[in-house]
């Protein structure tokens, strides 16, 4: 069972009852995007307060976590420690069923209280992922990588460049070289014939 699944057996059902706890657990997989997020297995520290409500349990959580990613331009590592705030109401199954019966099309997406547990992972994911940059950058004006050698442009001299010959010019140079050889070859017999004529 995930370390983000909290036992609520000892949380009284009476409205206003409170349970507080601290959780230290390895981060689950896919807590982020493919580019940036919380590394799987890195430590999560959560200060949790659960409060019984009429129709569910209110979870208030401060989650301390580490975020790792890469700059999409220069591939530099990006690392940040962050605290994510969760303020989410988990509804009892009967409350969700009531909303569904009333025509609430989003009822199926509501977070539900388990029979004896409450899973904080979906709430943590919902609170974190939308705040992550779609295209993370080490800085807004990052120049990126040299397209020819792959080195970071900011670490290269200002006049850094590569001589790139247009392949069309290379082909033309080859044709010109072949033409010159032909002219030399045609010229030789003529010269020899002229020499023989002089001897005659």
C-alpha positions, -999 to +999 in steps of 0.1 A: +000+000+000+012+035-009+026+056+019+002+083+008-028+062+018-039+073+053-057+052+078-088+070+091-102+042+113-094+064+144-110+096+129-144+100+146-173+105+121-186+134+142-184+167+123-154+187+134-134+158+146-097+162+137-068+139+131-032+153+126-002+133+114+031+136+096+041+113+068+075+106+053+073+083+023+090+077-011+074+095-040+053+074-063+060+071-100+048+097-125+043+125-100+048+152-127+052+153-165+077+136-188+100+166-186+098+177-150+084+164-117+092+147-084+118+118-089+103+085-081+116+073-047+127+107-035+114+117+000+081+133+005+073+149+039+036+157+045+020+175+074-016+163+073-047+175+091-080+156+085-113+171+096-146+152+096-173+170+077-210+163+072-205+147+038-168+137+039-133+144+052-115+177+046-077+170+039-054+199+045-018+191+037+016+208+033+038+186+012+075+192+010+091+177-021+119+179-045+114+187-082+138+177-109+137+184-147+158+196-177+158+229-195+142+222-229+167+244-247+201+236-232+193+204-212+207+218-180+195+201-148+167+220-130+162+213-093+139+229-068+126+222-033+089+232-031+060+230-006+027+221-022-006+230-004-035+206-006-070+217+005-093+190-007-127+176+004-130+138+001-167+128-001-183+098+014-195+073-014-232+080-005-226+118-010-210+112-044-239+089-054-264+117-044-246+142-066-246+116-095-284+111-090-288+149-092-272+149-127-237+161-117-216+150-147-184+155-127-195+133-098-174+104-111-142+125-108-147+136-072-123+122-046-139+096-024-133+085+012-124+048+013-140+024+037-111+028+063-086+049+043-080+081+024-056+082-005-037+116-007-019+108-040-045+120-064-050+152-045-012+158-044-010+151-081-038+175-089-022+202-067+013+198-082+011+189-119-008+220-131+019+243-115+048+227-134+060+245-165+050+230-198+084+238-212+109+243-183+138+268-189+169+275-168+162+311-176+139+329-200+166+340-224+185+307-225+202+306-259+201+268-261+226+245-278+247+250-309+229+230-337+262+218-352+283+207-322+257+205-294+276+226-269+258+252-248+259+285-267+263+305-235+296+287-228+310+293-263+327+325-276+305+351-293+320+344-327+315+307-325+305+292-358+310+262-381+319+263-418+292+244-435+295+239-473+263+238-493+263+203-508+251+219-541+284+238-543+304+206-535+287+189-564+294+219-587+331+219-576+333+182-586+319+189-620+343+218-626+372+195-616+361+169-640+358+194-668+393+207-662+407+172-664+389+166-697+404+198-712+439+187-702+433+153-717+421+167-750+449+192-751+477+167-749+471+147-781+468+180-800+501+192-787+517+158-796+503+160-831+516+194-835+550+182-824+550+154-849+540+178-876+570+200-868+593+170-870+579+160-903 
